[in-house]
Amino acid sequence: MPVSPSVVIGVDSSTQSAKAVAVDAATGRVLGLGRAPHTVTGTGGARESDSEEWWTALVAAVRAAVDAAARDAGAAPASVTGIAVAGQQHGLVALGADHRPLRPALLWNDTRSAPQAAALADRIGGPKSWLRRTGSVPVASMTAAKWQWLREHEPHHAAATAAVRLPHDLLTERLSGEAVTDPGDASGTCWYAPAAGAYDPELLDLLGLAPAQLPTVAPTGATRAGGLTAAAAEALGLPRTVAVAAGTGDNMAAAVGLGLGAAGLLDHPVVSLGTSGTVFAATRSHPADPALAGFAATDGTRLPLGCTLNCTLAVDRFAALLGLDREDALPGGETVVLPYLDGERTPDLPAASGLLTGLRHTTDPREVLGAAYEGAAFTVLRALDGLLAACGLDPADPAVRSRPLRLIGGGARGRTWTDTVRRLSGRPLVVPAATELVALGAAALAAGATTGEDPVAIATAWGTGAGETLPALARDEETWGRIEGVLGAAAAGLLS
């Protein structure tokens, strides 16, 4: 009878769903996959979720992954040795004295806290001081701004808050019983100092937070937080001996899944196309750019990141409004769409709305949809140029432009997304074959927690970042310039 492989589980608890992969710890082969949806509510700038639903979805997704591994690969639940959670960043979970949520969680894309972010950015020495302390300047997405919003708009909830957690912190604590986070996800709060490796006491005082309200920061996301609690083991159908890693944020886990670390600094910047668009790269430098989030990574490097709010979800909304399939698009031609349906983070226009210009009687609806793709891709790629410049590279340098981009996220599986990014970037693309890189990165963290090995090295050995290379296309300078001109004019007036 064949020996059951050692299995580790990685969970991607994202805005829209929980995804879990059961992975052969020796080879990285995915043995089982499970999914369960999340519900997002709110109108206008509000975006909230019931954090209890995250736990319910995690349990359903993990059970489905473990069942599939047992059915299809003969991997018994008893062979699971580790689990780690990667979660959507920045979300604010306020827990009461009974350690239950006082209200729905405020999500990363909730823009109601934009005024609080702007006010905070002017405190403690201004934006340059925030960059030096935390690597980032407060914007509406950051947890510090959301906490300040809660203090001002729901002071009864803020006063009753015994513990503050990020989404992945909450789930790790439900698994292990330990209040623990990691430097990567903590670096997205704007109250953690990556250079010092600790919470900033002056910022906590400014925000009215006590260290006792926050989780302990583990050295890395692969640090073993503990084993499964009795309740978690029963809910998941797994042995209590399963090691629970500290886990991390979703972007940091994607970097692990791609094998990004000290060995590949800035060689392969990443463009991720999901609900939001993100660009990031591993570097040892500390880029001081207020448009970037100066995140920490898992191996002592930095993970500077630019994020846009409007990506695949916004383009899908245009397809629905036009009654088109998302792939039924043509290049935009004269039409320009800035698909800022949820405001925008990069550029920092939290009160913006979508803009459509350049329509003619002869405009084909498919061109309007194509223009929405172009507007979203342009915004992401413009953020990438800013990231490279902040790291000391010239984005227009042919040597820099010849380096491939790694294209990940749901959009990377779409033909029109891939074609649009190739056309507007003028760069070769590597599209990894693996489809659940955040969950796979979390699985590598789980493997690191059980073996003590570097999770980036584990993921590199698994080959999860490998995939098809698409050659560069000539950069569409005409479309790029047209969108850039419309954005400049709109940001100066209509979208201010």
N, C-alpha and C positions, 0 to 999 in steps of 0.2 A: 504494500500500500504506500503511495507517495507521501512524503513528509509535507505537511502544510507549511507554506511559506510564512515567515515573519511579516506581519502586516502593520502598517501605520496608516492613520487616518488624518487627512487634511480637510478642514472645513473653510469654505469661503462664505461668510455671512455678509452678503452685499445689500445694497439698497432694496433690490427687488426680490431676492430669494436667498435661500441657503442651499449651497451645493457641497456635497461631501464626496471625497474619493477615498477608496480603500486601495492602498498601493503596496506592492511587493517591496519591502524595505531593501532587498538586495539589488533589485534590477530597476525599480521605478515603474514597472509595468502596472497600469491601472487595472485592478481586478474587479472593481465595482464602483458604480456612480449612483448617487441619490440626489434628488432635488425636492424642495418644498418652497412654496411662495411666501413672500412677505407682503403686507398691505401698507401702502403709504397714503396718508390722508392730508388734507389741507388745501386751501385755495389762496390766491394771491401769492404772497411770499412764504406762507406757512407750509412746512413739510414735516410731518410727524409720523411715528410708528409706535405701536404697542410693543414694548421691548419683551413682554412675556411671550409674544408670538415668535420672537427670534428663537427662544429656547424650544418652543414647540416645533418650529421648522427644523432646527438643528437635530433634534431627536429623530424626526421623521426622515431627514436626509441621511443621517448616519446609519439608522437601521436599514434603510433601503440599500445603501452602499455595502454594508456588511452582509446582508442577505444575498445580494448579487455576487459578492466575492465567494460566499459559501456555495452558492448554486453553480456558478460558472467556472470557478477555479479551485473548488475544494478547500478554500481557506476558512477554517472554523473560527467562530467568534473568539475562541480561546487563544487564537494565534495573534490577535491584535496586541501590540506592545506599546503603542504611543498614539497620542492625538494632539492636535494643535488647531487653534482657531485664528484665522485672519479675518478681520472685520472692516466694514466701511469706516473710514476715518472721521474724526471730529464730532461725531454725534454725542449729545449730552444726555446721560441717564441720571436722574436725581432720585436717590433712594432714601426712604424714611428710616426711622428707628427700627422698624420691623424688617428692614432690608428689602422692602418691596417698592416698586416704582411709585412715586407720588403723582406722576402725570405721564403722558406719552413722551417718548424720547424726541428731542429736537434733532433733526437730521442735518447732515453736512450742507445740503442744498436749501435749507431754510434761510431765507435772506432777510427776515424781519430784524435781525440783529445788526444790520448795516450801520445804523446810527451809533450803536454802542461800540462797534469796531472802530469807527472813525474817531470817536471820543477817546477810546483807549489808546489809539495810535499816537495821540498827542500828549499822552502822559509819560512819566518816567523818562524824560529826556527826548521824546519824540521817536519817529520811525527808525533813525539810525541806532538808537539805543535798543529798540526791540530787535532789530536785526542782529546786533552784537550779542544780546542776551539769549534769544530764542531761535535765531536763524530766520524768523519770519516777522512780518508786520501784520497786526490783526486785520482780518477781513471778516465779512459776515459768516463765512464757513467755519472759522476757527472756534474751538470750544470755549475759549475765554470770552469771546463776544457773546456766545449763546448764554453762558452763565450770567454775564452782566445783564443781558436782556431779561433773564428770569428774575434777577434781583430787582430790576426796575418795574417789570410788568406783573410779576406774580411773587411779591415779596413773602407772602405766606408760605409758598412752596420752597423758596430759597431758605427761609428761616427754619423750615422743618427738615431740610436736607441733612441727613447724617453721613451720606457717602455720595461721591460723584464718580461715575464710571463712564468710560468709552464703551462702544458696543462690544468690542472683542474682550475688554476687561470683564464686562458683566458675564459673558458666556464662559470665559475661563474660570471665573469664580464659581459659577454654577457647576462646572465640571469638577473642580479640585477643592472647593471650599476655601481657597486662598485668594486674598485680594492682591493681585499682582498684574503688572503691565510690563511693557518693554520699552527701550529707548526709542524705537521707531515710531510706534503709535503715540507715545507720550510727546514726541517732538511736534505733533500736530495740534497740541492744546494751546500753545502760546503761554504756558506757565512752566514749561520744562526747559532747562538750559542744556543743550546737547554737549557743549564744550566742557561743562562742569559735571555732566552725568547726574544731575539732580534737579529737583524742583527749585525754582528761583524764589527765595523767601520774600523778597521785596514785591514781586509780582503777586504772590499769594496774598500778601497783606493788602495790596491794591484791590484785589478781587474779593476780599473777605473770605478767603478759604484757609482752612487749617490743614497741615500735612496729614493729620489723622483722618481727614475725609477722603484722602486719595489713596490709590493702591501703591504698594511698594514697586519700585522700578527694578526689574531683574537685569542682570548684565547684558543678556541677549534674549531674543525671542525663542531661542532653543533651550534656555534654562529650564530645568525641570521644576515646575511649580508644585508638584505633588502627584498623588494618585487620584483615581476617581473616588468621589464620595460614594457612600452606600446608595444614596438616592439616585445619583447620576448613573452609577453602574447598573442599577435596576432599570432605569428609564431606557438606557441604550442597549441593554442585554449584553454587556461586556464585563470582564473580570475587573475587580478593583485594583489589580496590579498594573493596569494600563497607566503609563506615564503621561501626565498632562504637561505640555510645554507652555511657557509663558505666552507664546503666540505674538501676533503683531498686527499692523494695519495692512489693508489690502494691497496698497502700492508696494510696501516693503516686501510682502510675500511674493508678489509678482516678480520683483527683482531677484529674490532667492530662486524662484522657479526658473528664471532665465539664466541662472548662474552668474549674475552680475556681482562683482566684488572687486577686491584690490587688484586681481590679475587682469581685469578688463576695463580699466578706468577710461570712460568716455569713448571706448572703441565702438560700442553699439548703443547709441542713445535709443530710448524706447518711446514709441507712440502708442498709446492705448486708447482704443475707441470703444467706449461704453456709454452708459447714461451720461457720464461726463467724459471729456477728453483730457488725457493727462500725458505729459512728456516728462521723462526723468532719465537720469544717468548716474552711474557711480563715479565719485570723484573724491580726492583727498582735500580739495580746496573748500573754502567756506564762502561761496559766492554771496556778496552783499547786494542783493537786488530785491527791492520791495515787491516786485511782481512775482517772485518765486517763493515757495515754501522751502526753507532750509532744513529739510528732514534729516534725521539720522538713519543709517542703515544697520545691518545686523553684524557687520564684521569690522567696525571701527571706521569705515568710510562714511562719506556723506551721500545723501540721495536727494539733491535739489530737484524740485518738482514744480512744474507749471500746470495749472488745472483750469479747464474751461467748464462751465456748467452745462452747456448745450451741445450735445453731440448726437448719438444715434437716436435717442428718444425724440429730440426736436425734429430731426429729419423724418422720422417715421410719422410724426404729427403732420408735417407738410404732405407726405404721401397720402395720409388719410383724408386731409382736407381736399386734396386734388382728386381723390378717388382712384389713385394709382397704386400699383404694386411698388414696393420700395426699390426694386431693380429696374423699373420702367422709367429710366431717366436719360436725359441727353445733356451735353455740356450747356451751361447757362447762357452762353452768347452775351447779349447786352444786359441780360437780367442779373441783378445782384440781390442776394438774400443775406441778411444778417439774422440768423435764426435764434435771437436772444430771447426765447420765450419765457425763461425763468430769471430774467436779469442776466448779468454776466459777471464772472469773477476775474477772468483775464481776457480782455482788459477789465479793470475794476469798475463795472457799471451795474451795480446791484438793482437799480430801478429801471433798467433798460427793458424795452419790449422788442419784438421782432420787427424787422424793416425789410420791405420789398420795394425795389425800384427798377426802372429800366424796362417796364412793360410796353409792348406794342400790340396793335391789332393782330399781328402775325405771330405773336409769342405762342409757342407750343407749351401746354401744361407740363410736358416732360422736361422742358428747359427750366421751368420754375423749380421743379424738384431737383434737377441737376444743380441749379444755383444754390439751393439749400445745402446740398452736399458740399459744394465749393466753399460756401460761407463758413460752415462748421469746420471743414478741413483747413481752410486758411487760418482760422482763429487758433487751431491747435498747432499748426506749423509755425505760425508767428510766435507763439509761446516757446516753441523749440529753439527758434533763432535767438530769442532772449536768453534762454538757458545756456546755450553754447557761448554766447558773448559774455555772460556773467562768469563762465568758467575759463575765460581767456582765449577763446577760439573765435575766429572770424567766420560767421555762417556762410559768407559768400566765397570763401577760399575754396578753390576747386579741390584741394586735397581734403578739406573737411567735408565738402559736399559729396565726395566719392565714397565716403564711409556709409555702409548700409544702415538703414533704420530697422529696428525690430518692431514689427507691427503686430499688436496683440489686441485682445478684447473681442467682443461680439462683432464689431464692424470689420475686423480683419477677415472674417469669413464671407463678407459680401463683395461681390465683383465690383459694384459701383464705388464702394468705399475704397477698395484697393486701387482701382484705376484713378480715382480722383487724387488720392495721396501721392501716387507715382507722378501724376501730371503736374501737380502743384509743388512738389518737393524737388523734382529732378534728381532724386536719389534712388539707388537700389534698395529693395526691401527684402528683409528676411521675415517670412511668415512661419512661426513655429508650428510644427505639426500638432503639438499638444494644445488642447482646447481649454483646459481648466488650470491655467498657470498659477492663479492665486491659490487655489486649493492644493496644487502640487507643491508650491512653495511652502504652504503650511505643513504638508506631509513631510517635507524635508526637515522642517523645524522639529516635527514630532520624532523623526528618525534621529536627529541630533540630540534630542532630550534623552533618548534611550541608549545611545552609543557614546555620546561625548564628542562626536565628530563635527566638523564645520558643516553646517547645512548647505552653504553655497557649494562646497566641494562635493557634497552628496548629490545635489541637483545636477551639477556638471557631469558627474559620473553617470547619472541616470540619462543624460542627454535630453532633458525636457525643453531646452531652449533651441534645439536643432529644428530645421525646417527648410522649406523651399526658398530659394533666392530668386527674386524677380529683378531683371536688369533695369537700370535707370531709363527713364524717358526724358526727352528734352523738356526743360522746365517751361511751363505756360506762363511766361512773364506778362502777357497781355491781360489774362484773367487775374493774376496776382495784383497787378497795378490797379485794375479797375476796382477790385474789392477794397484794396488799401485806401483808395481815394474816397470811396463811399464811407468807409469806417471813420476816416479822419474828419470828414464833413459832419457826419452824424454825431460823433462823440463830442464835437465842438458845440453842438446845438440840440438836435432832437433827442439825443440819448443822454444828455447831461443830467 
